[in-house]
Amino acid sequence: MEQKPVSFLVKFIMRAIIGMGLIFFVNQYIIPQETAWKVGLNAVSFLTSGTLGIPGVCLLYGILIYQNL
């Protein structure tokens, strides 16, 4: 019974760390410096990437691009 919350927490933290690393990588090396299409590294992006994983990171970039159109 105790394995389920611990397993969920470990998975959440791993997804969040990978998601934040992906956001940092995309902001630094893929998106040009003069554009405004950069997702911030904050609590909302941490929770979104931790909950949804890589699709959550794509969702954050999609929302940002939609707002800037």
DSSP file (Angstrom, degrees, kcal/mol; ACC not computed):
  #  RESIDUE AA STRUCTURE BP1 BP2  ACC     N-H-->O    O-->H-N    N-H-->O    O-->H-N    TCO  KAPPA ALPHA  PHI   PSI    X-CA   Y-CA   Z-CA
    1    1 A M              0   0    0      0, 0.0     3,-0.4     0, 0.0     0, 0.0   0.000 360.0 360.0 360.0 -32.3    0.0    0.0    0.0
    2    2 A E     >  +     0   0    0      1,-0.2     4,-1.2     2,-0.1     5,-0.2   0.679 360.0  71.0 -79.6 -16.9    2.9    2.4    0.7
    3    3 A Q  H  > S+     0   0    0      1,-0.2     4,-2.7     2,-0.2     5,-0.2   0.827  87.8  63.9 -69.9 -31.5    4.6    1.8   -2.7
    4    4 A K  H  > S+     0   0    0     -3,-0.4     4,-2.4     2,-0.2     5,-0.2   0.939 104.5  41.6 -64.5 -50.4    1.9    3.6   -4.7
    5    5 A P  H  > S+     0   0    0      0, 0.0     4,-2.3     0, 0.0    -1,-0.2   0.898 117.7  48.4 -64.3 -37.4    2.4    7.1   -3.3
    6    6 A V  H  X S+     0   0    0     -4,-1.2     4,-2.3     2,-0.2    -2,-0.2   0.922 112.2  48.7 -67.0 -43.0    6.2    6.8   -3.3
    7    7 A S  H  X S+     0   0    0     -4,-2.7     4,-2.3     1,-0.2     5,-0.2   0.906 111.8  49.4 -62.8 -42.2    6.2    5.5   -6.9
    8    8 A F  H  X S+     0   0    0     -4,-2.4     4,-2.6    -5,-0.2    -1,-0.2   0.917 111.3  49.3 -62.6 -43.5    3.9    8.3   -8.0
    9    9 A L  H  X S+     0   0    0     -4,-2.3     4,-2.4     2,-0.2    -2,-0.2   0.896 111.1  48.8 -64.6 -41.3    6.2   10.9   -6.3
   10   10 A V  H  X S+     0   0    0     -4,-2.3     4,-2.3     2,-0.2    -1,-0.2   0.923 113.4  46.9 -65.4 -43.8    9.3    9.5   -7.9
   11   11 A K  H  X S+     0   0    0     -4,-2.3     4,-2.6     2,-0.2     5,-0.2   0.908 112.0  51.1 -63.8 -41.8    7.7    9.4  -11.4
   12   12 A F  H  X S+     0   0    0     -4,-2.6     4,-2.5     1,-0.2    -2,-0.2   0.936 111.8  46.1 -60.9 -47.5    6.4   13.0  -10.9
   13   13 A I  H  X S+     0   0    0     -4,-2.4     4,-2.5     2,-0.2    -1,-0.2   0.894 112.8  50.1 -65.4 -39.9    9.8   14.3   -9.9
   14   14 A M  H  X S+     0   0    0     -4,-2.3     4,-2.4     2,-0.2     5,-0.2   0.927 112.5  46.7 -64.9 -44.2   11.5   12.5  -12.8
   15   15 A R  H  X S+     0   0    0     -4,-2.6     4,-2.7    35,-0.2    -2,-0.2   0.905 113.3  50.0 -62.8 -40.6    9.0   13.9  -15.4
   16   16 A A  H  X S+     0   0    0     -4,-2.5     4,-2.6    -5,-0.2     5,-0.2   0.912 111.5  47.1 -65.9 -42.8    9.4   17.4  -13.9
   17   17 A I  H  X S+     0   0    0     -4,-2.5     4,-2.3     2,-0.2    -2,-0.2   0.927 115.0  45.9 -65.2 -44.6   13.2   17.3  -14.0
   18   18 A I  H  X S+     0   0    0     -4,-2.4     4,-2.3    -5,-0.2    -2,-0.2   0.912 113.9  49.9 -64.2 -41.6   13.2   16.0  -17.6
   19   19 A G  H  X S+     0   0    0     -4,-2.7     4,-2.4    -5,-0.2    -2,-0.2   0.911 111.2  47.3 -63.7 -43.3   10.6   18.5  -18.6
   20   20 A M  H  X S+     0   0    0     -4,-2.6     4,-2.5     2,-0.2    -1,-0.2   0.886 112.0  51.1 -66.9 -37.5   12.4   21.5  -17.1
   21   21 A G  H  X S+     0   0    0     -4,-2.3     4,-2.5    -5,-0.2    -2,-0.2   0.897 110.3  49.6 -63.4 -39.6   15.7   20.3  -18.7
   22   22 A L  H  X S+     0   0    0     -4,-2.3     4,-2.7     2,-0.2     5,-0.2   0.911 110.4  49.7 -65.8 -42.4   13.9   20.1  -22.1
   23   23 A I  H  X S+     0   0    0     -4,-2.4     4,-2.6     2,-0.2    -2,-0.2   0.926 112.1  48.5 -61.8 -44.2   12.4   23.6  -21.6
   24   24 A F  H  X S+     0   0    0     -4,-2.5     4,-2.2     2,-0.2     5,-0.2   0.928 112.6  48.5 -61.0 -45.5   15.9   25.0  -20.8
   25   25 A F  H  X>S+     0   0    0     -4,-2.5     4,-2.8     2,-0.2     5,-0.6   0.924 113.5  45.9 -61.7 -45.9   17.5   23.2  -23.8
   26   26 A V  I  X>S+     0   0    0     -4,-2.7     5,-2.3     1,-0.2     4,-1.3   0.914 113.9  48.8 -65.6 -42.5   14.8   24.5  -26.2
   27   27 A N  I  <5S+     0   0    0     -4,-2.6    -1,-0.2    -5,-0.2    -2,-0.2   0.877 119.5  38.0 -64.4 -37.0   15.0   28.0  -24.8
   28   28 A Q  I  <5S+     0   0    0     -4,-2.2    -2,-0.2    -5,-0.2    -1,-0.2   0.897 131.8  16.4 -82.3 -42.0   18.8   28.1  -25.0
   29   29 A Y  I  <5S+     0   0    0     -4,-2.8    -3,-0.2    -5,-0.2    -2,-0.1   0.656 125.5  38.2-115.3 -18.8   19.7   26.3  -28.2
   30   30 A I  I  <<S+     0   0    0     -4,-1.3    -3,-0.2    -5,-0.6    -4,-0.1   0.851 101.1  64.5-104.5 -44.6   16.6   25.9  -30.5
   31   31 A I  S   <S-     0   0    0     -5,-2.3    -1,-0.1     1,-0.1     7,-0.0  -0.661  90.1-112.0 -84.2 133.0   14.6   29.1  -30.3
   32   32 A P    >   -     0   0    0      0, 0.0     3,-1.2     0, 0.0     5,-0.2  -0.253  23.6-119.1 -61.5 153.4   16.4   32.2  -31.6
   33   33 A Q  T 3  S+     0   0    0      1,-0.2    -2,-0.0    -5,-0.1    -4,-0.0   0.779 107.1  57.9 -65.8 -29.4   17.4   34.8  -29.0
   34   34 A E  T 3  S+     0   0    0      2,-0.0    -1,-0.2     0, 0.0     2,-0.2   0.485  88.1  93.1 -86.7  -0.5   15.3   37.6  -30.5
   35   35 A T    <   -     0   0    0     -3,-1.2     3,-0.1     1,-0.1    -4,-0.0  -0.514  68.2-141.2 -90.6 161.4   11.9   35.8  -30.3
   36   36 A A  S    S+     0   0    0     -2,-0.2     2,-0.8     1,-0.1    -1,-0.1   0.152  73.6 105.5-102.1  16.5    9.4   36.0  -27.5
   37   37 A W        +     0   0    0     -5,-0.2     2,-0.5     2,-0.1    -1,-0.1  -0.336  46.4 125.2 -95.6  52.0    8.5   32.3  -27.7
   38   38 A K        -     0   0    0     -2,-0.8     2,-0.3    26,-0.1   -15,-0.0  -0.949  54.7-138.0-115.8 127.7   10.3   31.2  -24.6
   39   39 A V        -     0   0    0     -2,-0.5     2,-0.1   -16,-0.2   -12,-0.1  -0.641  26.8-120.6 -80.7 135.8    8.6   29.3  -21.8
   40   40 A G        -     0   0    0     -2,-0.3     2,-1.1     1,-0.1     5,-0.1  -0.423  12.3-124.2 -76.5 151.0    9.5   30.4  -18.4
   41   41 A L        +     0   0    0     -2,-0.1     2,-0.2     4,-0.1    -1,-0.1  -0.785  65.2 121.1 -93.6  92.4   11.1   28.1  -15.8
   42   42 A N  S  > S-     0   0    0     -2,-1.1     4,-2.0     1,-0.0     5,-0.1  -0.736  78.5 -78.4-141.8-172.6    8.7   28.5  -13.0
   43   43 A A  H  > S+     0   0    0     -2,-0.2     4,-2.6     1,-0.2     5,-0.2   0.852 123.3  54.1 -65.5 -36.3    6.3   26.6  -10.7
   44   44 A V  H  > S+     0   0    0      2,-0.2     4,-2.4     1,-0.2    -1,-0.2   0.927 111.2  44.1 -66.2 -44.2    3.5   26.4  -13.4
   45   45 A S  H  > S+     0   0    0      2,-0.2     4,-2.4     1,-0.2     5,-0.2   0.852 113.1  53.3 -69.2 -32.5    5.9   24.8  -15.9
   46   46 A F  H  X S+     0   0    0     -4,-2.0     4,-1.9     2,-0.2    -2,-0.2   0.934 112.8  42.9 -64.5 -46.7    7.3   22.5  -13.2
   47   47 A L  H  X S+     0   0    0     -4,-2.6     4,-2.1     2,-0.2     5,-0.2   0.882 115.3  49.5 -68.2 -38.2    3.8   21.3  -12.3
   48   48 A T  H  X>S+     0   0    0     -4,-2.4     4,-2.8    -5,-0.2     5,-0.5   0.936 114.8  42.7 -67.3 -46.4    2.7   20.9  -15.9
   49   49 A S  H  X5S+     0   0    0     -4,-2.4     4,-1.2     1,-0.2    -1,-0.2   0.833 114.9  51.6 -70.5 -30.2    5.7   19.0  -17.0
   50   50 A G  H  <5S+     0   0    0     -4,-1.9    -1,-0.2    -5,-0.2    -2,-0.2   0.862 117.4  38.0 -71.4 -35.8    5.6   16.9  -13.8
   51   51 A T  H  <5S+     0   0    0     -4,-2.1    -2,-0.2    -5,-0.2    -3,-0.2   0.919 133.2  21.5 -80.3 -46.7    2.0   16.0  -14.4
   52   52 A L  H  <5S-     0   0    0     -4,-2.8     2,-0.2     1,-0.3    -3,-0.2   0.657  89.7-155.0-101.4 -18.5    1.8   15.6  -18.1
   53   53 A G    >X< -     0   0    0     -4,-1.2     4,-1.3    -5,-0.5     3,-0.5  -0.543  66.1  -9.8  80.3-144.8    5.5   14.9  -19.1
   54   54 A I  H 3> S+     0   0    0      1,-0.2     4,-2.2     2,-0.2    -1,-0.2   0.876 135.2  56.7 -61.5 -40.9    6.8   15.7  -22.6
   55   55 A P  H 3> S+     0   0    0      0, 0.0     4,-2.1     0, 0.0    -1,-0.2   0.846 103.9  55.8 -60.3 -29.7    3.3   16.4  -23.9
   56   56 A G  H <> S+     0   0    0     -3,-0.5     4,-2.2     2,-0.2    -2,-0.2   0.879 105.8  49.8 -66.8 -38.0    2.9   19.0  -21.2
   57   57 A V  H  X S+     0   0    0     -4,-1.3     4,-2.1     2,-0.2    -1,-0.2   0.917 111.2  49.0 -65.5 -43.0    6.0   20.8  -22.4
   58   58 A C  H  X S+     0   0    0     -4,-2.2     4,-2.5     1,-0.2    -2,-0.2   0.882 109.3  53.8 -62.4 -37.8    4.6   20.8  -25.9
   59   59 A L  H  X S+     0   0    0     -4,-2.1     4,-2.6     2,-0.2    -2,-0.2   0.905 106.4  51.7 -62.9 -42.4    1.4   22.1  -24.5
   60   60 A L  H  X S+     0   0    0     -4,-2.2     4,-2.0     1,-0.2    -2,-0.2   0.919 112.5  45.0 -61.4 -43.8    3.2   25.0  -22.9
   61   61 A Y  H  X S+     0   0    0     -4,-2.1     4,-2.5     2,-0.2    -1,-0.2   0.882 112.2  53.0 -67.7 -37.0    5.0   25.9  -26.1
   62   62 A G  H  X S+     0   0    0     -4,-2.5     4,-2.4     2,-0.2    -2,-0.2   0.913 109.7  47.5 -63.7 -42.8    1.7   25.6  -28.0
   63   63 A I  H  X S+     0   0    0     -4,-2.6     4,-2.2     2,-0.2    -1,-0.2   0.911 112.8  49.6 -63.7 -42.1   -0.1   27.9  -25.7
   64   64 A L  H  X S+     0   0    0     -4,-2.0     4,-1.4    -5,-0.2    -2,-0.2   0.911 112.3  46.4 -64.6 -43.4    2.7   30.5  -25.9
   65   65 A I  H  X S+     0   0    0     -4,-2.5     4,-0.5     1,-0.2    -1,-0.2   0.902 111.3  52.6 -66.5 -40.0    2.8   30.4  -29.7
   66   66 A Y  H >< S+     0   0    0     -4,-2.4     3,-0.9     1,-0.2    -2,-0.2   0.892 108.3  51.3 -62.3 -39.5   -1.0   30.7  -29.9
   67   67 A Q  H 3< S+     0   0    0     -4,-2.2    -1,-0.2     1,-0.2    -2,-0.2   0.826 109.2  50.9 -66.4 -30.8   -0.9   33.8  -27.6
   68   68 A N  H 3<        0   0    0     -4,-1.4    -1,-0.2     1,-0.2    -2,-0.2   0.466 360.0 360.0 -89.5  -0.8    1.8   35.4  -29.8
   69   69 A L    <<        0   0    0     -3,-0.9    -1,-0.2    -4,-0.5    -2,-0.1   0.491 360.0 360.0 -80.1 360.0   -0.1   35.0  -33.1
